[in-house]
Amino acid sequence: MTNRNFSLIHQVAQPKAGMAGKPPLLLLLHGFGSNEDDLFSLAPYLDERLMIVSARAPVTLAPMSYAWFSLGFAPEGVIINTEEAESSRQAIKRFIGEAVDYYQADPDAVYLMGFSQGAMMSLAVSLTFPGTAAGVVAMSGRILPQVIDLIPDQDALIGLPVFVSHGTKDVVLPIHHARDTKARLSELPLDIIYREYEMGHEVSVDSLRDITTWLSGTLDAKLKGLTVN
């Protein structure tokens, strides 16, 4: 766990495979009620060229239980604390710059990968701060309603690789959220891959296999200066 002059507490794993120049960085953003150790457990399965950083969300719910924003409940549904969501959006953007500088990662090869609420923040940061991310993985999440209006320049998002995965048996965030997210993202000039899996609110073996394959392919294309189809 690292907290030395950083905006977010985090775990870091150095690349296992050496390569010329600064390494690409993969930032992992956990879901509601979890912590930085959760997605960090996926590190052994990810591309060995990646420096992997797993961040802890700033809102404390309980010991070792954190969130990017708190939730309220009303007859009309779940209420998002938009002030906390905005604060986290800004904190993640700051943290990316801090991590890139401190760990000497490639600023042009930063990838975001989030689960559930972390997926929401991954999409929020990558879409509203164009150029921050070279690719995004959104697992079992959705796009926050305010994000589209915060995009400063849609043309700056042309070709941004985005992988969206969701479970058809998800009872926490039912599949209609993912399908709505796909529809909204399809209105933007992104390079989207959308996959549904027969799973609940989780990362399955099949989804992780597809994600790791996509990440490696996206990284290969980035390093070669190509476009991923």
NORKAJO-V399786 format. One record per residue. RES is the residue in one small letter. PHI is phi in whole degrees, 0 to 359 (none if undefined). OMEGA is omega in whole degrees, 0 to 359 (* if undefined). Layout:
BEGIN
res=(RES:RES)
phi=(PHI:PHI)
omega=(OMEGA:OMEGA)
END
This chain:
BEGIN
res=(m:t:n:r:n:f:s:l:i:h:q:v:a:q:p:k:a:g:m:a:g:k:p:p:l:l:l:l:l:h:g:f:g:s:n:e:d:d:l:f:s:l:a:p:y:l:d:e:r:l:m:i:v:s:a:r:a:p:v:t:l:a:p:m:s:y:a:w:f:s:l:g:f:a:p:e:g:v:i:i:n:t:e:e:a:e:s:s:r:q:a:i:k:r:f:i:g:e:a:v:d:y:y:q:a:d:p:d:a:v:y:l:m:g:f:s:q:g:a:m:m:s:l:a:v:s:l:t:f:p:g:t:a:a:g:v:v:a:m:s:g:r:i:l:p:q:v:i:d:l:i:p:d:q:d:a:l:i:g:l:p:v:f:v:s:h:g:t:k:d:v:v:l:p:i:h:h:a:r:d:t:k:a:r:l:s:e:l:p:l:d:i:i:y:r:e:y:e:m:g:h:e:v:s:v:d:s:l:r:d:i:t:t:w:l:s:g:t:l:d:a:k:l:k:g:l:t:v:n)
phi=(none:236:217:271:57:247:289:227:294:200:249:221:234:288:302:274:251:284:207:291:82:284:282:290:240:249:262:260:238:283:269:300:83:254:205:292:284:299:291:299:293:277:308:297:263:263:307:290:279:276:279:250:238:245:261:266:294:277:268:274:260:194:306:61:227:226:214:278:199:277:236:238:232:219:306:277:130:283:251:271:283:291:294:292:298:292:298:292:302:292:295:296:300:298:298:302:298:296:293:300:293:290:268:56:269:282:294:265:226:257:242:249:219:230:244:57:298:293:293:300:288:299:293:300:292:293:277:267:237:306:93:288:245:266:180:222:242:245:256:53:232:199:271:290:299:275:294:304:290:268:290:285:204:296:297:287:261:304:81:298:287:226:245:246:235:202:265:289:255:291:258:279:235:305:302:297:295:293:292:294:298:301:297:292:293:292:279:256:279:263:258:259:244:238:225:251:229:280:206:268:274:196:249:270:300:294:293:295:299:294:294:295:297:295:300:296:294:294:294:303:296:297:293:266:73:254:251:279:269)
omega=(183:180:185:178:177:177:182:171:185:170:179:174:180:179:177:181:179:177:181:177:181:183:171:183:175:179:180:181:186:181:181:176:181:180:187:180:187:182:179:178:178:186:182:183:186:183:185:178:185:162:186:179:180:188:175:178:188:183:181:177:180:177:181:178:189:180:174:171:180:184:172:183:182:180:181:177:182:179:180:172:187:178:178:178:179:178:179:177:180:181:179:178:178:184:178:178:179:182:178:181:186:184:177:177:179:182:180:180:177:181:178:180:184:178:176:179:175:175:178:180:177:177:182:182:185:182:185:173:183:181:180:183:175:179:185:171:180:184:174:180:175:177:178:187:184:190:184:181:182:180:184:185:182:180:179:180:184:175:180:181:180:177:180:177:181:179:178:179:181:178:177:173:184:189:181:177:179:181:175:177:178:181:180:180:180:176:179:184:183:172:191:166:181:181:172:181:178:183:177:179:190:170:182:177:181:181:179:178:180:180:181:177:180:180:180:178:178:178:177:181:179:182:180:180:182:176:179:177:*)
END
